Each structure stands twice: as C-alpha cells, then as structure tokens.
Amino acid sequence: PVPELPGKSSFFVGSTDEFIEKRRQGLQQFLEKVVQNVVLLSDSRLHLFLQSQLSVPEIEACVQGQGSQTVTGAILHYAMSNCGWVQEEESRP
C-alpha cells in the first residue's frame, strides 16, 4: 500500500513558516517510506516523477511507450541537463 501523504490544512494555527516546516517534514517522511517500498521503487512512474521534469501526462505517455523518449532516456536527459551536458551537446554545430 502507498503511504499516506501528510495532510494539507486549509486552517492552521501558528506561523506560516511553522506550517511549511511541518509539511516539509511530513513530505520527507512520506518519500522515505515510498522509496523503502520495493513494489513502489520498481515503478517507472516513480522514477520519472523523482528524476525528470515531466508532467504527469508526459510520465504516463512515456511509460506507455507513447512519449518522445523512453523512460531511461527521459531520466538520462534530465540527469545530463543538470550537469550541463545537454546544453553543450545541443550547442555543437
């Protein structure tokens, strides 16, 4: 089963900073539980969500083989773009 997300409170007593920090901690704990779940960890959608800039519809298309890239290609493209490699390759004549 997927762990529960921490709640979003439309009404919070206290400072905004305090709410943001509690929400951040809750999301961190959620992600830690997700990546410890072998079934979830083997899901391509999770990898694309965590390791690319694709939107949810783009992730779904990619996983179904209907995107412009493979799952591995999308992850590698994002990883290389963070290192500046994609820009270097694209700027070559």
C-alpha positions in Angstrom: 0.0 0.0 0.0 1.0 3.6 -0.7 1.9 5.5 2.5 -0.4 8.3 3.4 0.5 11.8 2.4 0.7 14.4 5.2 -2.5 16.4 5.4 -2.9 19.8 3.9 -4.5 22.1 6.3 -6.6 25.0 5.0 -6.8 26.2 8.6 -3.6 26.3 10.6 -3.0 28.0 13.9 0.6 29.3 14.0 3.1 30.8 11.7 3.3 30.1 8.0 6.9 29.1 8.4 6.0 26.6 11.1 3.3 25.1 8.8 5.7 24.9 5.9 8.3 23.2 8.0 5.9 20.6 9.4 4.6 20.0 5.8 8.2 19.6 4.5 9.0 17.1 7.3 5.8 15.2 6.6 6.6 15.0 2.8 10.2 13.9 3.6 8.9 11.1 5.8 6.4 10.1 3.0 9.1 10.0 0.4 11.3 7.9 2.7 8.5 5.4 3.1 7.9 5.3 -0.6 11.5 4.6 -1.5 11.6 1.8 1.1 8.7 0.0 -0.6 10.1 -2.5 -3.1 6.9 -2.5 -5.2 6.8 1.3 -5.5 10.5 1.5 -6.0 10.3 -0.7 -9.1 7.6 1.5 -10.7 8.8 3.6 -13.7 6.3 6.3 -12.9 8.0 6.9 -9.5 11.4 7.1 -11.2 10.2 9.6 -13.8 8.5 11.7 -11.1 11.6 11.9 -9.0 14.2 12.0 -11.7 12.7 14.1 -14.5 10.8 17.3 -15.2 8.0 15.5 -17.0 4.4 16.4 -16.2 2.0 13.6 -15.0 0.5 13.2 -18.5 4.0 13.1 -20.0 5.0 10.5 -17.5 2.0 8.3 -18.4 2.7 8.7 -22.1 6.4 7.8 -21.6 5.6 4.7 -19.5 3.1 3.6 -22.1 5.7 4.0 -24.9 3.8 6.9 -26.4 6.2 9.7 -25.4 9.1 11.2 -27.4 11.6 9.4 -25.1 11.9 6.1 -23.3 11.8 6.0 -19.5 15.6 5.6 -19.4 16.1 8.3 -22.0 13.9 10.8 -20.1 15.8 10.2 -16.8 19.2 10.4 -18.5 18.2 13.6 -20.4 17.3 15.3 -17.1 20.4 14.0 -15.3 22.7 15.3 -18.1 20.9 18.6 -18.3 21.6 19.1 -14.6 25.3 18.7 -15.3 25.3 21.0 -18.3 26.0 18.2 -20.8 22.8 18.6 -22.8 23.4 22.3 -23.3 27.0 21.5 -24.5 25.7 18.8 -26.9 22.9 21.0 -28.2 25.2 24.0 -28.8 27.6 22.0 -31.0 27.4 22.6 -34.8 
